[in-house]
Amino acid sequence: MIDFHNHILPDLDDGSKSLEMSMDMLRTAADQGITDIINTVHFQHPKVDGIDITLERCSEKRELLYDEMVKEDLSIKIHLGAEVFYLPNLVEVINPLTTFGHGKYMLIEFLSHQIPDTQQQVLFDLKMQGVTPIIAHPERYKPVQENLSLVYKWINAGCLIQLDAGSLTGSLGNIARISAMEIVKRKLCQFIGSDVHDNKRRNFCLKEAIELCDNVSDDDIDQWVYQNPSKLMSGEPIEVMIEDEPQPKVNLFAKLFNKKGKFN
C-alpha cells in the first residue's frame, strides 16, 4: 500500500518528535504492508510559524531516516511533499515541495471550523495553473459535517478528496467517523491516508481503515491506497465518476441525535 498524507519526518512540524519515534512508526507501517510513504509536512500553517519548512530540510530529515532504516532492513520508500494550509496565496506558493507529480497536484487543508468563501476562486485559479487541488480530510471540517454538499461541490469543481484513516476507525471522534463513512458509501473518496503524527493514538492504521471500507463499499478500495497515489506521484490524471447528489441534502449532525435531542 501507499500512504498518502502523514507527518513521519522527525522533529520538523507537529508530527514525529524524534528519530526514535519515526522509526517506531515506520515499523508499524511495514507491519501493515505499506511500501511507500508520501510525507506531507505542514506548510504555511500557523503551527509551523518560524520553522524552516523547505525541500532541503525535508530531504535532510529523510536521509536520517534512511540511514536508520538500513540498519533494520526496512525498505519503505519515503516521498517528499506538503500539506498546504489554505490561504489566498496558493497559486503563489506552487513549488516542488508544495506539489506532487511534477507540479500536477496540491494537498490543501482548511481550519476545522471554517471554509472561507474565497476558496472557490482560489481553487479555480489553481486548476487554471494545471494544479489539481486535493482536499485533506474534509470529514473533520464542521461545515462538511453539517452539509455534505460541500464535498460534491469540490469534486464537481475538479478537486479530489482524501480521507484520514483515523477518522474511519473512530480514533478522531464519532462525528468524523460518521462523516467519513458517508463519504465512502457515496464513493466520493479518491485517497485514504494515515495522517500519522506519533507512535501512539495517531499512528498508522491504514490496514484497519481499508478493511472497514471493504465492509461498507463496493468500490475498488485498492485505487485509494495504490492506484491513485501511484498516479499522483507520476503526475498522471485521476478520473472521478460520481453519482448525482441525493436529495434532500443530508445534515450529518442530525444522525447523531435522536428526537429528544440526546446524543446517539
Order of alpha helices (4+ residues) and beta strands (2+ residues): beta-alpha-beta-beta-alpha-beta-beta-beta-alpha-beta-alpha-alpha-beta-alpha-alpha-beta-alpha-alpha
